[in-house]
């Protein structure tokens, strides 16, 4: 049985995460597990990117995303599920795996966008990379 479940969410495209979150909530209720929802925002700290933004842009973005994530969890996770949430910055797959390791996650439930084989070859699949790197179970939910 799972005790700590992680669901990565893209707040710009929550429709992709709806099914994964629903499955994670069901699993959390069934197993009396804790649920953690994660958002990874792009790498502001890269010098090339940071040069285009004011010094406090990253902090403001994090606060905004944190507030939006808290509202999202409040609207989509029932009160009987113990839920936490956090925001990380950088490469999505690497940060999802790092968060899972730091929190002792034993199941990651994540959505996967349907892309053509050509797109996956050039862009890569975040879900595939997480499944490759994670030391816990990974459930990939297709849209």
N, C-alpha and C positions, 0 to 999 in steps of 0.2 A: 504494500500500500504506500501511497505517496503522502508525505507530510508537508512538503514545501514546494509550491508550484509557481512558476514564473511565466508571465505572459508579456512579451514585448508588443508594444502598440505604436503605430504611427498616427499621431493625432491629426495629421493632414488627410489621412485616408482611413478613418475609423471603420468604414464599411468592410474593409479587408480583415479587420481584427474581430468583428462581431461574432463570427462563428467560433473562432479560436477561444475568445473570452467566454462564450457560453459553455463550451466544452470544459474549459478550465474551472469555471464556477461549479458545474455539475460534479466534476471530479473532486473539487475541494469540499463540497457538501457531502458527497458520498464517503470520503475518507477523513472528514473532519480536519482537513489540511489548511494551512495558511496559504494565501494567495498574494503574490507580489506582482504588480504591474509596472513595467519599465518603459520609458521613452528614451531613445538615444537621439540627441540632436547633432547636427553636423559639426565638424571640427572647426570652431572659431579660432582655436589656438594656433592653427597653421599660419606662419608668418604671411604667406601670400593672401590668405583670407582675412586675417586680422587687420591688415593694413587698410582695408576698405571700410572698417567700422570704428566708431568711437571706442575709447577704452572701456567704458561701462556697458557696451552692447551685450556682451556675453552674460553678465550678471542679470541684466534686464530680461534677456531672452529666457534664461533659466527660471527666473521668478514667474514670468508669464506662462511658460510651459508647465511649471509645477502647479500653478493655480488651475490651469485647464485640465491637467491630469487628475488633480484632486476632484474636480467637478465631474469628469468623465467616470471615474471610479464610483463616486457617489451615485451617479445616475444608472450605472450598469452592473454594479455588484450588490447583491442583496445583503441586508444587515446581518444575516446569520453566518456570513463568511468573513473570517478575519482577513482583512485586506490592508496591505501597505503599498506604497508606490515610491518611485524615485526617478530622477532624471540624470542621465549620463551624457557625456559629450565625446564624440569621436566616431570611430569606425563601428557600425552597428553590430556585426557578428562578433567582433572581439569584445565589445562591451557587454553584449548579452552573455557570453561565456564567462567573462570576468565577474559579472553580477551574480551569475548562478554559483560560481565557485565561492565567492565571498559570503553568500547567504545560505550556503548549504542546500541549495535547490536540488530536488531529486527528480523533477519533471519540468521540462520546458514545453509549453504548448504555444506554437507560433503559426501565424498565417503564412501562406506562400502565394505570391502573385503568379498567375499563369502567364508565362512568357514563351516566346518561340525558342527553339533550340539555338538559333543564331544569337538571340539576345543573351541567353544564359552563357553561351560560350565567351562572349565579349564582356559582359557585365558581371557575370557570376551570380550565384544565388545565395542570398544571405541565409536562408533556411538550410541549404546544403552545407554551407560553411559552418554554421552552428552545430549541425548534426555531426560533422566531421570533428570539430574541436571539443565539444562538450563531453564531460565525464559523467553526465547523467542521461537519463532517457529524454528523448526529444520526439514530440508528436508534431508532425507538420500537417496543418489543416489546409486543404486546397479550397479555393473559392469556387 
